[in-house]
Amino acid sequence: MSVSNAQDWFSQMEELCSSSPEQAVDRLRAALVDMKEADQAKAHYLLAQCYRKLHQQQNEESALMACIGYFKESGERESYYFCNIGLAKVNANFGRYEASMNYLKEAQELATEANNREWMIRVYDNLGLLHSRMSRNDESVQYYTEALRLLRNTPGSKQLQSMKTNVYLGNVYIKMKLYDRAYDHFTMALTESKPDFNSYDSQMPLRGLAYLFLDQQKPDVAKRFLEKAHQQLSIKSDIISEMRLYLLDAEYEQQKGDNHASLQILQKGLALFKQQEVAVLKVQYLRAIAAVEKKINEAKGC
């Protein structure tokens, strides 16, 4: 395969990864056998993107590990940077926080050396997420706040990135019981939402607001945002949004006093996982099911 033909083929695979990641995975895996080392690295890098879209985190990790060494040795900084970011996310999702931090430190060094603000924003967002997972809420707020500051001061920065960061920061403020601050960031995120955002992203502010009011034991207010999120889901569906909404729906039913309905919703949501490997979300489901089953058994006097 000539250089130009290889470039065209990889461009086709990038497009296929966006439209049909399952097909892209099949074609990339089939082509790996006859590829040179450089092309194998590119193929694994694209496979990681496909697996991310499919929420197959173990496969994503394997693909990134297969190419990160090549990109480091060859000096391809952009690909090496994004491998570190991807591996930081996967390790954080699997609870391997020290490994996640090491990848983020490497990514931060690369962003600093390149003087790349967009790279640094992404690093700060991931540091905010990691510290939130570790229940270091003050540090998490600092990183998210710094990400927002850079976003405001970076020409051409992405509105989607700002919306996500506002939602992430709102979630941390809920954990800190700083509800007014959380509300401000969720409503800001709502104003930043655009019709062309994908299903998961467009629902983030609505899910955040529902979570906010459920955490305050205000299920009737939360219901308004849950209904709006479900309306969006009926138009633009995706399985991860559905799973996250079921978690919130189940909490709503519990607060309204119907633990059996809550359990049915959780079981329905858990059945959606199948090949999905969103480790953090699955743990949330299992914990929620255990909690509601305990309530049901206590009501029975067991």
Residue, then its C-alpha position, 0 to 999 in steps of 0.5 A: m500500500s502506497v503512502s497516499n493510499a494508506q492515508d486515504w485508507f486511514s481517513q476512511m477508517e476515521e469516518l467509519c469510526s464515527s458512523s459505525p464503530e463496530q464495522a471500523v473495529d472489524r476492518l482495523r483488526a483484520a488489517l493489523v496483521d499485514m501492517k508495518e509498525a507505524d501503521q499498526a500504531k495508527a490502527h490501534y489508536l483508531l481502535a481505541q477511539c472506536y472502543r471508546k464510542l462503544h464504551q468498551q473500556q478494557n478494549e480501549e485500554s489494550a489498544l492504547m497500551a499497544c500504541i503509546g510506546y511507539f508514539k513516545e519513541s517516535g516523538e509524535r507528541e499529539s498522539y502520545y498526549f492523547c494516549n496518556i489522556g485516554l489511559a488516565k480516563v480508563n484507569a480512573n474509571f477502574g479505580r486505579y487512581e495512582a496510575s491515572m495520576n501518572y498519565l495525567k502528569e505526563a500529559q501535563e508536561l506535554a501540554t506545558e512543553a507545547n504551550n497548548r492551552e486546549w491540551m492543558i484545559r483537558v488535563y485540568d478537567n481530568l484532574g478535576l474528575l480524578h480528585s472528585r472520584m477520590s473525594r478530594n472535592d476542594e482540589s477538584v473544584q480548583y482544577y475545574t475552575e482553572a479549566l473554566r478560566l482557561l476556556r474563557n481566555t482561550p480564543g476559539s475555545k469549544q462551547l461543548q467543553s465549557m458546558k461539560t466543565n460546568v456540569y462537572l463542577g456542578n456535580v462536585y458542588i452537590k457533593m459538597k452540599l453547595y447547592d446554589r453554586a451547583y445550580d449556577h453552573f448547571t444553568m450556565a451549562l444549559t445556556e451553552s447547550k446546542p442542538d447539534f450536541n450528541s444525545y449524551d452531551s445535550q442531556m448532561p445539564l438536565r441530568g445534573l439539575a435532576y440530581l441537584f434536586l433529588d439530593q435536596q429531597k425535592p423529587d417533584v422539582a427533579k421530575r420536571f428535568l427528568e421528563k425533559a431528559h426523557q423527551q430528548l432521549s426519545i429523539k436522540s437515543d444512546i444507551i449510556s444516557e438511558m442508563r444514567l437516567y434510569l438511576l435518577d428515575a429509580e432515586y425519584e421512585q424511592q423518594k416518592g415511596d415506591n421501592h418496588a418500582s425503583l428496584q424494577i427500574l434498576q434491574k431494567g437498567l442493569a440489563l442494558f449493560k451486556q457488553q458495556e464496560v462502564a465500570v463506575l456506572k455499573v458499581q453505582y447500579l449494584r450499590a443502588i440495587a443493594a440499598v433498595e433491596k435492603k429497604i424492601n426487606e426492612a419493610k417486610g421485617c426480614 
